[in-house]
């Protein structure tokens, strides 16, 4: 007969007499009990509304209103932590103090408005940080301090107008020196964020669902030099004369796999046209250098005409003065004639005498 034991709902262990017959069997039982107690302890340490899996290091918490903050009893062994649906207006650094093993942190849809200075400084092993679908308004120069191992940063639909300025103009190139992928989709960006190109290890940028109309020549040269992949679709591309360099780049690069799906949104006659199919000749543009040279040449011609006119006036100053004097005398004689005739007509006796009455 096989030996067996049973665990009741109240935790009372019933052990058969045959199981206690030898010290070896008692030791085996003790080990099993310890394993079961450890399993029960792990299960009990998992916060409410969370799923915890010790072996894989995964903790996933999904909250529903009126949940206000993050739970304080997250297991210290967690490596992959997901917290969604909470209502945290300010992300405090004290929450992560015990979670030094964390490599992946997903904080999406948590209504985060501000992130404290050095909030992630206690996460030296973090490689992926997702702050998408929040309402970030306040960041600081030291927000991402300590994330030297971070490789992926996701900020999709997260940056507001104030935080955009704080993010793109902060000196994080050294702090995030290992960052390879950044996602900035859905942030209403009107221009390509050039400052992120200062990140030394950057290889991939996601910029879909923004308001970017074109990419200038200088930025394209940097993208080519650093061999950075760019995902742009969809964006309202303006297919005017400023897009010529971008068209050439899209047709001769493998840095964006969406090149053939980008569409023009302006001008109206090209709305919906594929950017990849545009021909620069059809845009009927002249280069900016040629246009600038034309304006400069036109200005020089006008200046020369002005100088020549002034020289002619100067060389003929005496004749011009004589002509002006003659014109003035002629005008004076004419005015005196009118004045004399007026005086004659105003005297009725002279008027009658002139008519012979």
C-alpha positions in Angstrom: 0.0 0.0 0.0 1.5 3.4 -0.9 2.1 5.8 2.0 0.1 9.0 1.9 -0.8 12.2 3.8 -3.6 14.7 3.5 -3.9 18.5 4.2 -7.3 19.7 5.4 -8.6 23.3 4.9 -7.6 24.1 8.6 -4.1 23.0 8.0 -4.2 19.8 10.3 -1.9 17.2 8.9 -2.9 13.6 9.4 0.0 11.2 9.3 -0.4 7.5 9.2 1.4 5.3 11.6 3.4 3.7 8.8 4.8 7.1 7.8 6.3 7.6 11.2 8.0 4.3 11.3 11.5 5.5 10.5 13.5 8.7 11.0 14.2 8.9 7.3 10.6 9.1 6.5 10.1 11.8 9.2 12.9 13.9 7.6 11.2 13.6 4.2 8.0 14.7 5.8 9.6 17.7 7.4 11.0 18.8 4.1 7.6 18.5 2.5 6.1 20.5 5.2 8.7 23.3 4.9 8.1 23.4 1.1 4.4 23.7 1.7 4.8 26.4 4.3 7.1 28.3 1.9 4.5 28.0 -0.8 1.8 29.2 1.5 4.0 32.1 2.6 4.6 33.2 -1.0 0.9 33.0 -1.7 0.0 35.1 1.4 2.6 37.8 0.6 1.0 38.6 -2.8 -1.0 41.9 -2.6 -4.7 42.1 -3.2 -5.7 42.3 -6.9 -2.2 41.0 -7.9 -0.9 37.9 -9.5 2.5 36.7 -8.2 4.7 34.0 -9.6 7.9 33.5 -7.6 9.7 31.2 -10.0 9.5 33.6 -13.0 9.7 36.8 -10.8 6.5 38.2 -12.2 4.0 40.4 -10.3 1.0 41.8 -12.1 -1.5 44.1 -10.4 -4.6 45.5 -12.1 -6.6 47.9 -10.0 -10.1 49.3 -10.3 -11.5 52.5 -8.8 -11.4 53.7 -6.1 -7.9 52.3 -5.8 -5.7 55.3 -4.9 -2.0 54.2 -4.7 0.4 51.4 -5.2 0.4 48.5 -2.7 3.2 48.7 -0.2 3.8 44.9 0.2 5.1 44.1 -3.3 7.5 41.0 -2.9 11.1 42.0 -2.9 12.0 39.1 -5.3 10.0 40.7 -8.2 11.8 41.1 -11.5 8.9 41.9 -13.8 6.4 44.3 -12.2 3.2 45.5 -13.9 0.9 48.1 -12.1 -2.1 49.4 -14.1 -5.3 51.2 -13.3 -4.2 52.9 -10.1 -4.7 56.6 -9.3 -1.2 57.9 -8.5 -0.8 61.6 -9.1 2.9 61.7 -8.0 5.2 58.8 -8.4 7.4 58.6 -5.4 10.9 57.1 -5.3 10.3 55.5 -1.9 8.0 52.9 -3.4 10.9 51.2 -5.2 13.4 51.1 -2.4 13.2 47.3 -1.8 12.8 46.2 -5.4 16.5 46.2 -6.4 16.0 43.0 -8.6 13.6 44.8 -10.9 14.4 44.6 -14.6 11.0 45.4 -16.2 8.6 48.0 -14.8 5.2 48.8 -16.5 3.3 51.7 -15.1 0.6 52.3 -17.7 -2.8 54.0 -17.2 -1.9 55.0 -13.7 -2.9 58.7 -14.0 0.6 59.8 -13.1 1.0 63.6 -13.3 4.5 64.1 -11.9 7.6 62.0 -11.2 9.7 62.8 -8.2 13.4 63.6 -8.6 15.5 60.4 -8.5 12.4 58.3 -8.4 14.1 55.3 -10.0 17.5 55.7 -8.4 17.0 52.4 -6.4 16.5 50.4 -9.6 20.0 49.9 -11.0 19.1 46.7 -13.0 16.0 48.2 -14.7 16.2 47.6 -18.5 12.6 48.4 -19.5 10.4 51.2 -18.3 6.9 51.8 -19.7 5.0 55.0 -18.6 2.6 55.0 -21.5 -1.0 56.4 -21.3 -0.3 58.7 -18.3 -0.6 62.4 -18.0 2.9 63.5 -17.3 3.1 67.3 -16.7 6.2 67.6 -14.4 9.6 66.0 -14.9 13.0 67.1 -13.6 16.6 66.9 -14.8 17.2 64.0 -12.3 14.0 62.0 -13.0 15.8 59.2 -14.7 18.9 59.3 -12.7 20.3 55.9 -11.8 18.8 54.1 -14.9 22.2 53.5 -16.5 21.1 50.0 -17.6 17.8 51.1 -19.2 17.5 49.9 -22.8 13.8 50.6 -23.5 11.8 53.6 -22.5 8.1 53.9 -23.5 6.3 57.2 -23.3 3.4 56.7 -25.7 0.6 59.1 -25.1 2.2 60.3 -21.9 3.9 63.7 -22.5 1.9 66.9 -22.1 3.1 70.3 -23.4 5.1 71.2 -20.2 6.7 67.8 -19.8 7.7 67.7 -23.5 9.9 70.8 -23.0 11.3 69.3 -19.8 12.0 65.9 -21.4 13.5 66.9 -24.7 15.8 69.7 -23.3 17.1 67.8 -20.2 20.7 66.6 -20.1 20.0 62.9 -20.0 22.3 61.7 -22.7 24.8 60.5 -20.1 22.2 59.2 -17.6 20.5 57.1 -20.3 23.7 56.1 -22.1 22.5 52.5 -22.8 19.1 53.5 -24.0 18.5 51.7 -27.4 14.7 52.1 -28.0 12.4 55.0 -27.2 8.7 55.1 -28.0 7.0 58.6 -28.3 3.9 57.8 -30.2 0.7 59.8 -29.7 2.3 62.9 -28.0 1.2 65.5 -30.6 4.8 66.3 -31.6 4.9 68.9 -34.4 8.6 68.5 -35.2 11.2 65.7 -35.0 12.7 65.7 -31.4 16.3 66.3 -32.4 17.6 66.3 -28.8 17.0 62.6 -28.4 19.6 62.0 -31.1 22.3 62.9 -28.4 21.6 59.5 -26.8 24.7 57.5 -27.5 23.3 54.0 -27.9 19.9 54.9 -29.5 18.9 52.6 -32.3 15.1 52.8 -32.7 12.6 55.6 -32.4 8.8 55.3 -32.6 7.0 58.5 -33.6 3.7 57.4 -35.0 0.4 59.2 -34.3 2.0 62.6 -33.9 1.8 65.8 -36.0 5.2 65.7 -37.7 5.1 67.3 -41.1 8.6 66.7 -42.3 12.2 65.9 -41.3 14.8 68.4 -42.2 18.1 67.7 -43.9 20.3 68.1 -40.8 18.2 65.5 -38.9 18.3 63.1 -41.8 22.1 63.3 -41.9 22.3 62.5 -38.2 19.9 59.5 -38.6 22.0 58.2 -41.5 25.3 58.6 -39.5 24.0 56.8 -36.4 21.9 54.3 -38.4 18.8 54.8 -36.3 15.6 53.1 -37.3 12.6 55.4 -37.4 8.9 54.5 -37.3 6.8 57.5 -38.6 3.4 56.1 -39.7 1.0 57.7 -39.3 1.9 61.4 -39.4 0.4 64.3 -41.4 3.3 64.7 -43.9 3.3 68.0 -45.7 4.4 67.3 -49.3 5.9 70.7 -50.3 9.3 71.9 -51.4 10.7 71.2 -47.9 10.2 67.4 -48.2 12.6 66.8 -51.1 15.5 65.6 -48.9 13.1 63.4 -46.9 11.7 61.8 -50.1 15.2 61.0 -51.3 16.1 59.5 -47.9 12.9 57.3 -47.8 13.6 55.9 -51.3 17.2 55.1 -50.5 17.2 53.8 -47.0 16.2 50.7 -45.0 16.0 52.7 -41.7 12.2 52.9 -41.9 10.1 49.9 -42.9 7.0 52.2 -43.2 8.4 54.4 -46.0 5.9 53.0 -48.5 2.9 53.6 -46.3 3.5 57.3 -45.4 0.8 59.6 -47.0 0.7 63.3 -47.8 -1.9 65.4 -45.9 -1.1 68.7 -47.6 -1.4 70.4 -50.0 -5.0 69.5 -50.8 -4.3 68.3 -54.3 -1.8 65.7 -52.9 -3.9 64.6 -49.9 -3.7 60.8 -49.6 -0.8 60.5 -52.0 1.9 58.1 -51.0 5.1 60.0 -50.2 7.2 57.2 -51.6 5.6 57.6 -55.0 6.2 61.4 -55.2 8.7 62.7 -57.8 10.6 65.8 -56.9 10.0 67.2 -60.4 6.3 67.2 -59.9 6.6 69.5 -56.9 8.0 72.3 -59.2 10.4 73.6 -56.6 13.6 75.4 -56.7 16.3 74.8 -54.1 16.5 77.0 -51.2 20.1 77.9 -52.2 18.9 79.0 -55.6 16.0 80.9 -54.2 18.3 82.7 -51.7 20.7 83.6 -54.5 17.9 85.0 -56.6 16.8 87.3 -53.8 20.4 88.4 -53.2 20.9 89.1 -57.0 17.7 91.1 -57.1 18.8 93.2 -54.2 22.2 93.9 -55.7 20.5 95.0 -59.0 18.2 97.4 -57.1 21.2 98.8 -55.2 23.2 99.4 -58.4 20.2 101.1 -60.0 19.9 103.4 -56.9 23.6 104.2 -57.0 23.5 105.1 -60.7 20.4 107.3 -60.2 22.1 109.2 -57.4 25.3 109.6 -59.5 23.3 111.0 -62.4 21.6 113.5 -60.1 24.9 114.5 -58.6 26.6 115.1 -62.0 23.7 117.1 -63.4 23.1 119.1 -60.2 23.8 122.5 -61.9 21.5 121.8 -64.8 18.8 120.4 -62.5 19.1 123.6 -60.4 18.9 125.8 -63.5 15.8 123.9 -64.7 14.2 124.2 -61.3 14.8 128.0 -61.3 13.4 128.3 -64.8 10.4 126.2 -63.9 9.8 128.4 -60.8 10.0 131.6 -62.9 7.6 130.3 -65.4 5.2 129.3 -62.7 5.6 132.8 -61.1 4.8 134.6 -64.5 1.8 132.4 -65.0 0.5 133.1 -61.6 1.0 136.9 -62.0 -1.0 136.8 -65.3 -3.8 135.0 -63.5 -3.6 137.5 -60.6 -3.7 140.5 -63.0 -6.7 139.1 -64.9 -8.5 138.4 -61.7 -8.1 142.0 -60.6 -9.4 143.3 -64.0 -12.5 141.1 -63.8 -13.2 142.1 -60.2 -13.7 145.9 -61.1 -17.2 146.3 -62.7 -16.3 149.7 -64.3 -13.3 148.2 -66.1 -15.5 145.4 -67.2 -18.1 147.8 -68.7 -15.4 149.9 -70.3 -13.9 146.8 -72.0 -17.3 145.9 -73.4 -17.9 149.5 -74.8 -21.0 150.3 -72.7 
